[in-house]
Amino acid sequence: MLELKNISKYYNLGTVNEMCLFNNFNLSVNEGEFVSVVGSNGSGKTSMLNIICGSIDIDGGNILIKDKNITKMKEFERNKVIGRVYQNPAMGTCPNMTILENMSIADNKGKVFGLGRGTNKERINYYKEQLKLLNLGLEDKLNIKVGSLSGGQRQAMALLMATMTPINFLILDEHTAALDPKTADLIMELTDKVVKEKKLTTIMVTHNLRYAIEYGNRLIMMHQGNAILDKSADEKTKTKIEDILKMFNQISIECGN
Amino acid sequence: MGIFIGVLEQGLIYGVMALGIYITYKILDFPDLTVDGSFPMGAAVTAVLLTKGVNPYLALLVSFLAGAAAGICTGLIHVKLKVRDLLSGIIMMTALYSINLRITGKVNVPLFTNETVLENKVVDEAFARMPQIQILIVALIIALIVKILLDTYLKTKSGYLLRAVGDNETIVTSLAKDKGMVKIIGLAIANALVALGGSVMCQQQRFFDVSMGTGTMVIGLASVIIGTNIFKNSRIIKPTTAVLIGSIIYKGCVAFAISRGLKANDMKLITSVLFLVIIVITMDRKRKVKGNA
């Protein structure tokens, strides 16, 4: 489904601060997998997501989705088949537009944004149904600006908007990190539901080891641009938080933290 | 009474231009200085066309398109050549000064024709009984048509995308759309409206002057800020209407200053001082809200 082949990425190339993040990094994700990625800061988790989405360029290697080479595709072109939820709840929605307008643009993803009516009135009931699933009462606030919603409500909407149209891939970039523990749990449950319902191939970066263990069917730990741990479904169910934490500490000692 | 009508006329004509600035400043969040060049560009195109006897309505359309072309250039400089927004506008503004001179060939062009959109046979006959409000009514009709078209556009899918790009660029990329392209479209529409305002202005004052664009940005911004701040909490009055009203209020303030003894030569000084006062007043209000919270 997704393949990263021999990826190289350097930061500040040609300066004294030159840093090699990825050197011949390989990863392949199969259809229907829900991969949780953990790792310390600077281990390359978010860079990996940015490389997949095309937000940052790579210095070598190839990226393939469904055997199609997308390395040279621009970010916005790749986004036709990728949905992404960011850490910052403000990134996934338009604060000065109403809930209804936000749902409308998300619904039109991948199609032409022409001179037709922005909101299709026949779809309003569908939007309401979708919002109702969130259990946040947003279905009654269609004409309220998203900017006046709380972070958790916005993140729930961002998730809904990212997965509204048919996509191959869902990218979750620490999407619960900016939320309080209770809301984070809610968003995580919601994510799991959406992923299962729509059978999405998902990559989730998280700092929450509990989520990494509880959700998904594959676990990867990143360290200095390498996947030092890769547990598939069966192994993963046996893994406990303590094991991961122990490993985490080992890495940290190596780094001198 | 004469001054009052004059203020309304000027306010509505500049209001068309201010609607363009509303797009760049409020929707796109792009400080676009191109307008100082595209406003006189609309006037230059109109002056040349009307001198040659072209239909004044057609001149409006051509000015609109010329403004759009200027906006596209600014957009391309910013998006494709990755020049900062403010600088892209300054580059185009400066370039347009010479281009405007090329268009007209002269520093100023007086219009001797009787055929303008504001005064022609058909309109003259319709207003035969009340010639004093003729220009005002025609200007009002033009401003309202532009406002309604803009409102309608902002409710289309393309309009939603334009609002989204100013609000949150990331989401436009997420929607698999090229945000640069959306910005270029926005700048094109904005400058087209500004040039349209310039065209109407030229037809009203029957005169083109190459320096008539100086301060366009400031006048437009002042109108936008006054209008949107006064009607900030209003649910009935749309921002576009607010901008038109803001433009009239602004022209009213200028007329008041002149009636107090300031001369026409002081115009740009009045413009900038007034603008400064408006910015400071609106800033003050923000601080108070924070203080109460």
Interface residues (C-beta under 8 A of the other chain):
Chain A: K74 E75 F76 E77 N79 K80 G83 R84 Y86 A90 M91 G92 T93 C94 P95 N96 M97 E101 S104 I105 A106 N108 K109 G110 V112 F113 G114 L115 G116 R117 G118 T119 A162
Chain B: Y153 K155 T156 K157 S158 G159 Y160 L161 R163 A164 D167 N168 T170 I171 V172 T173 S174 L175 A176 K177 D178 K179
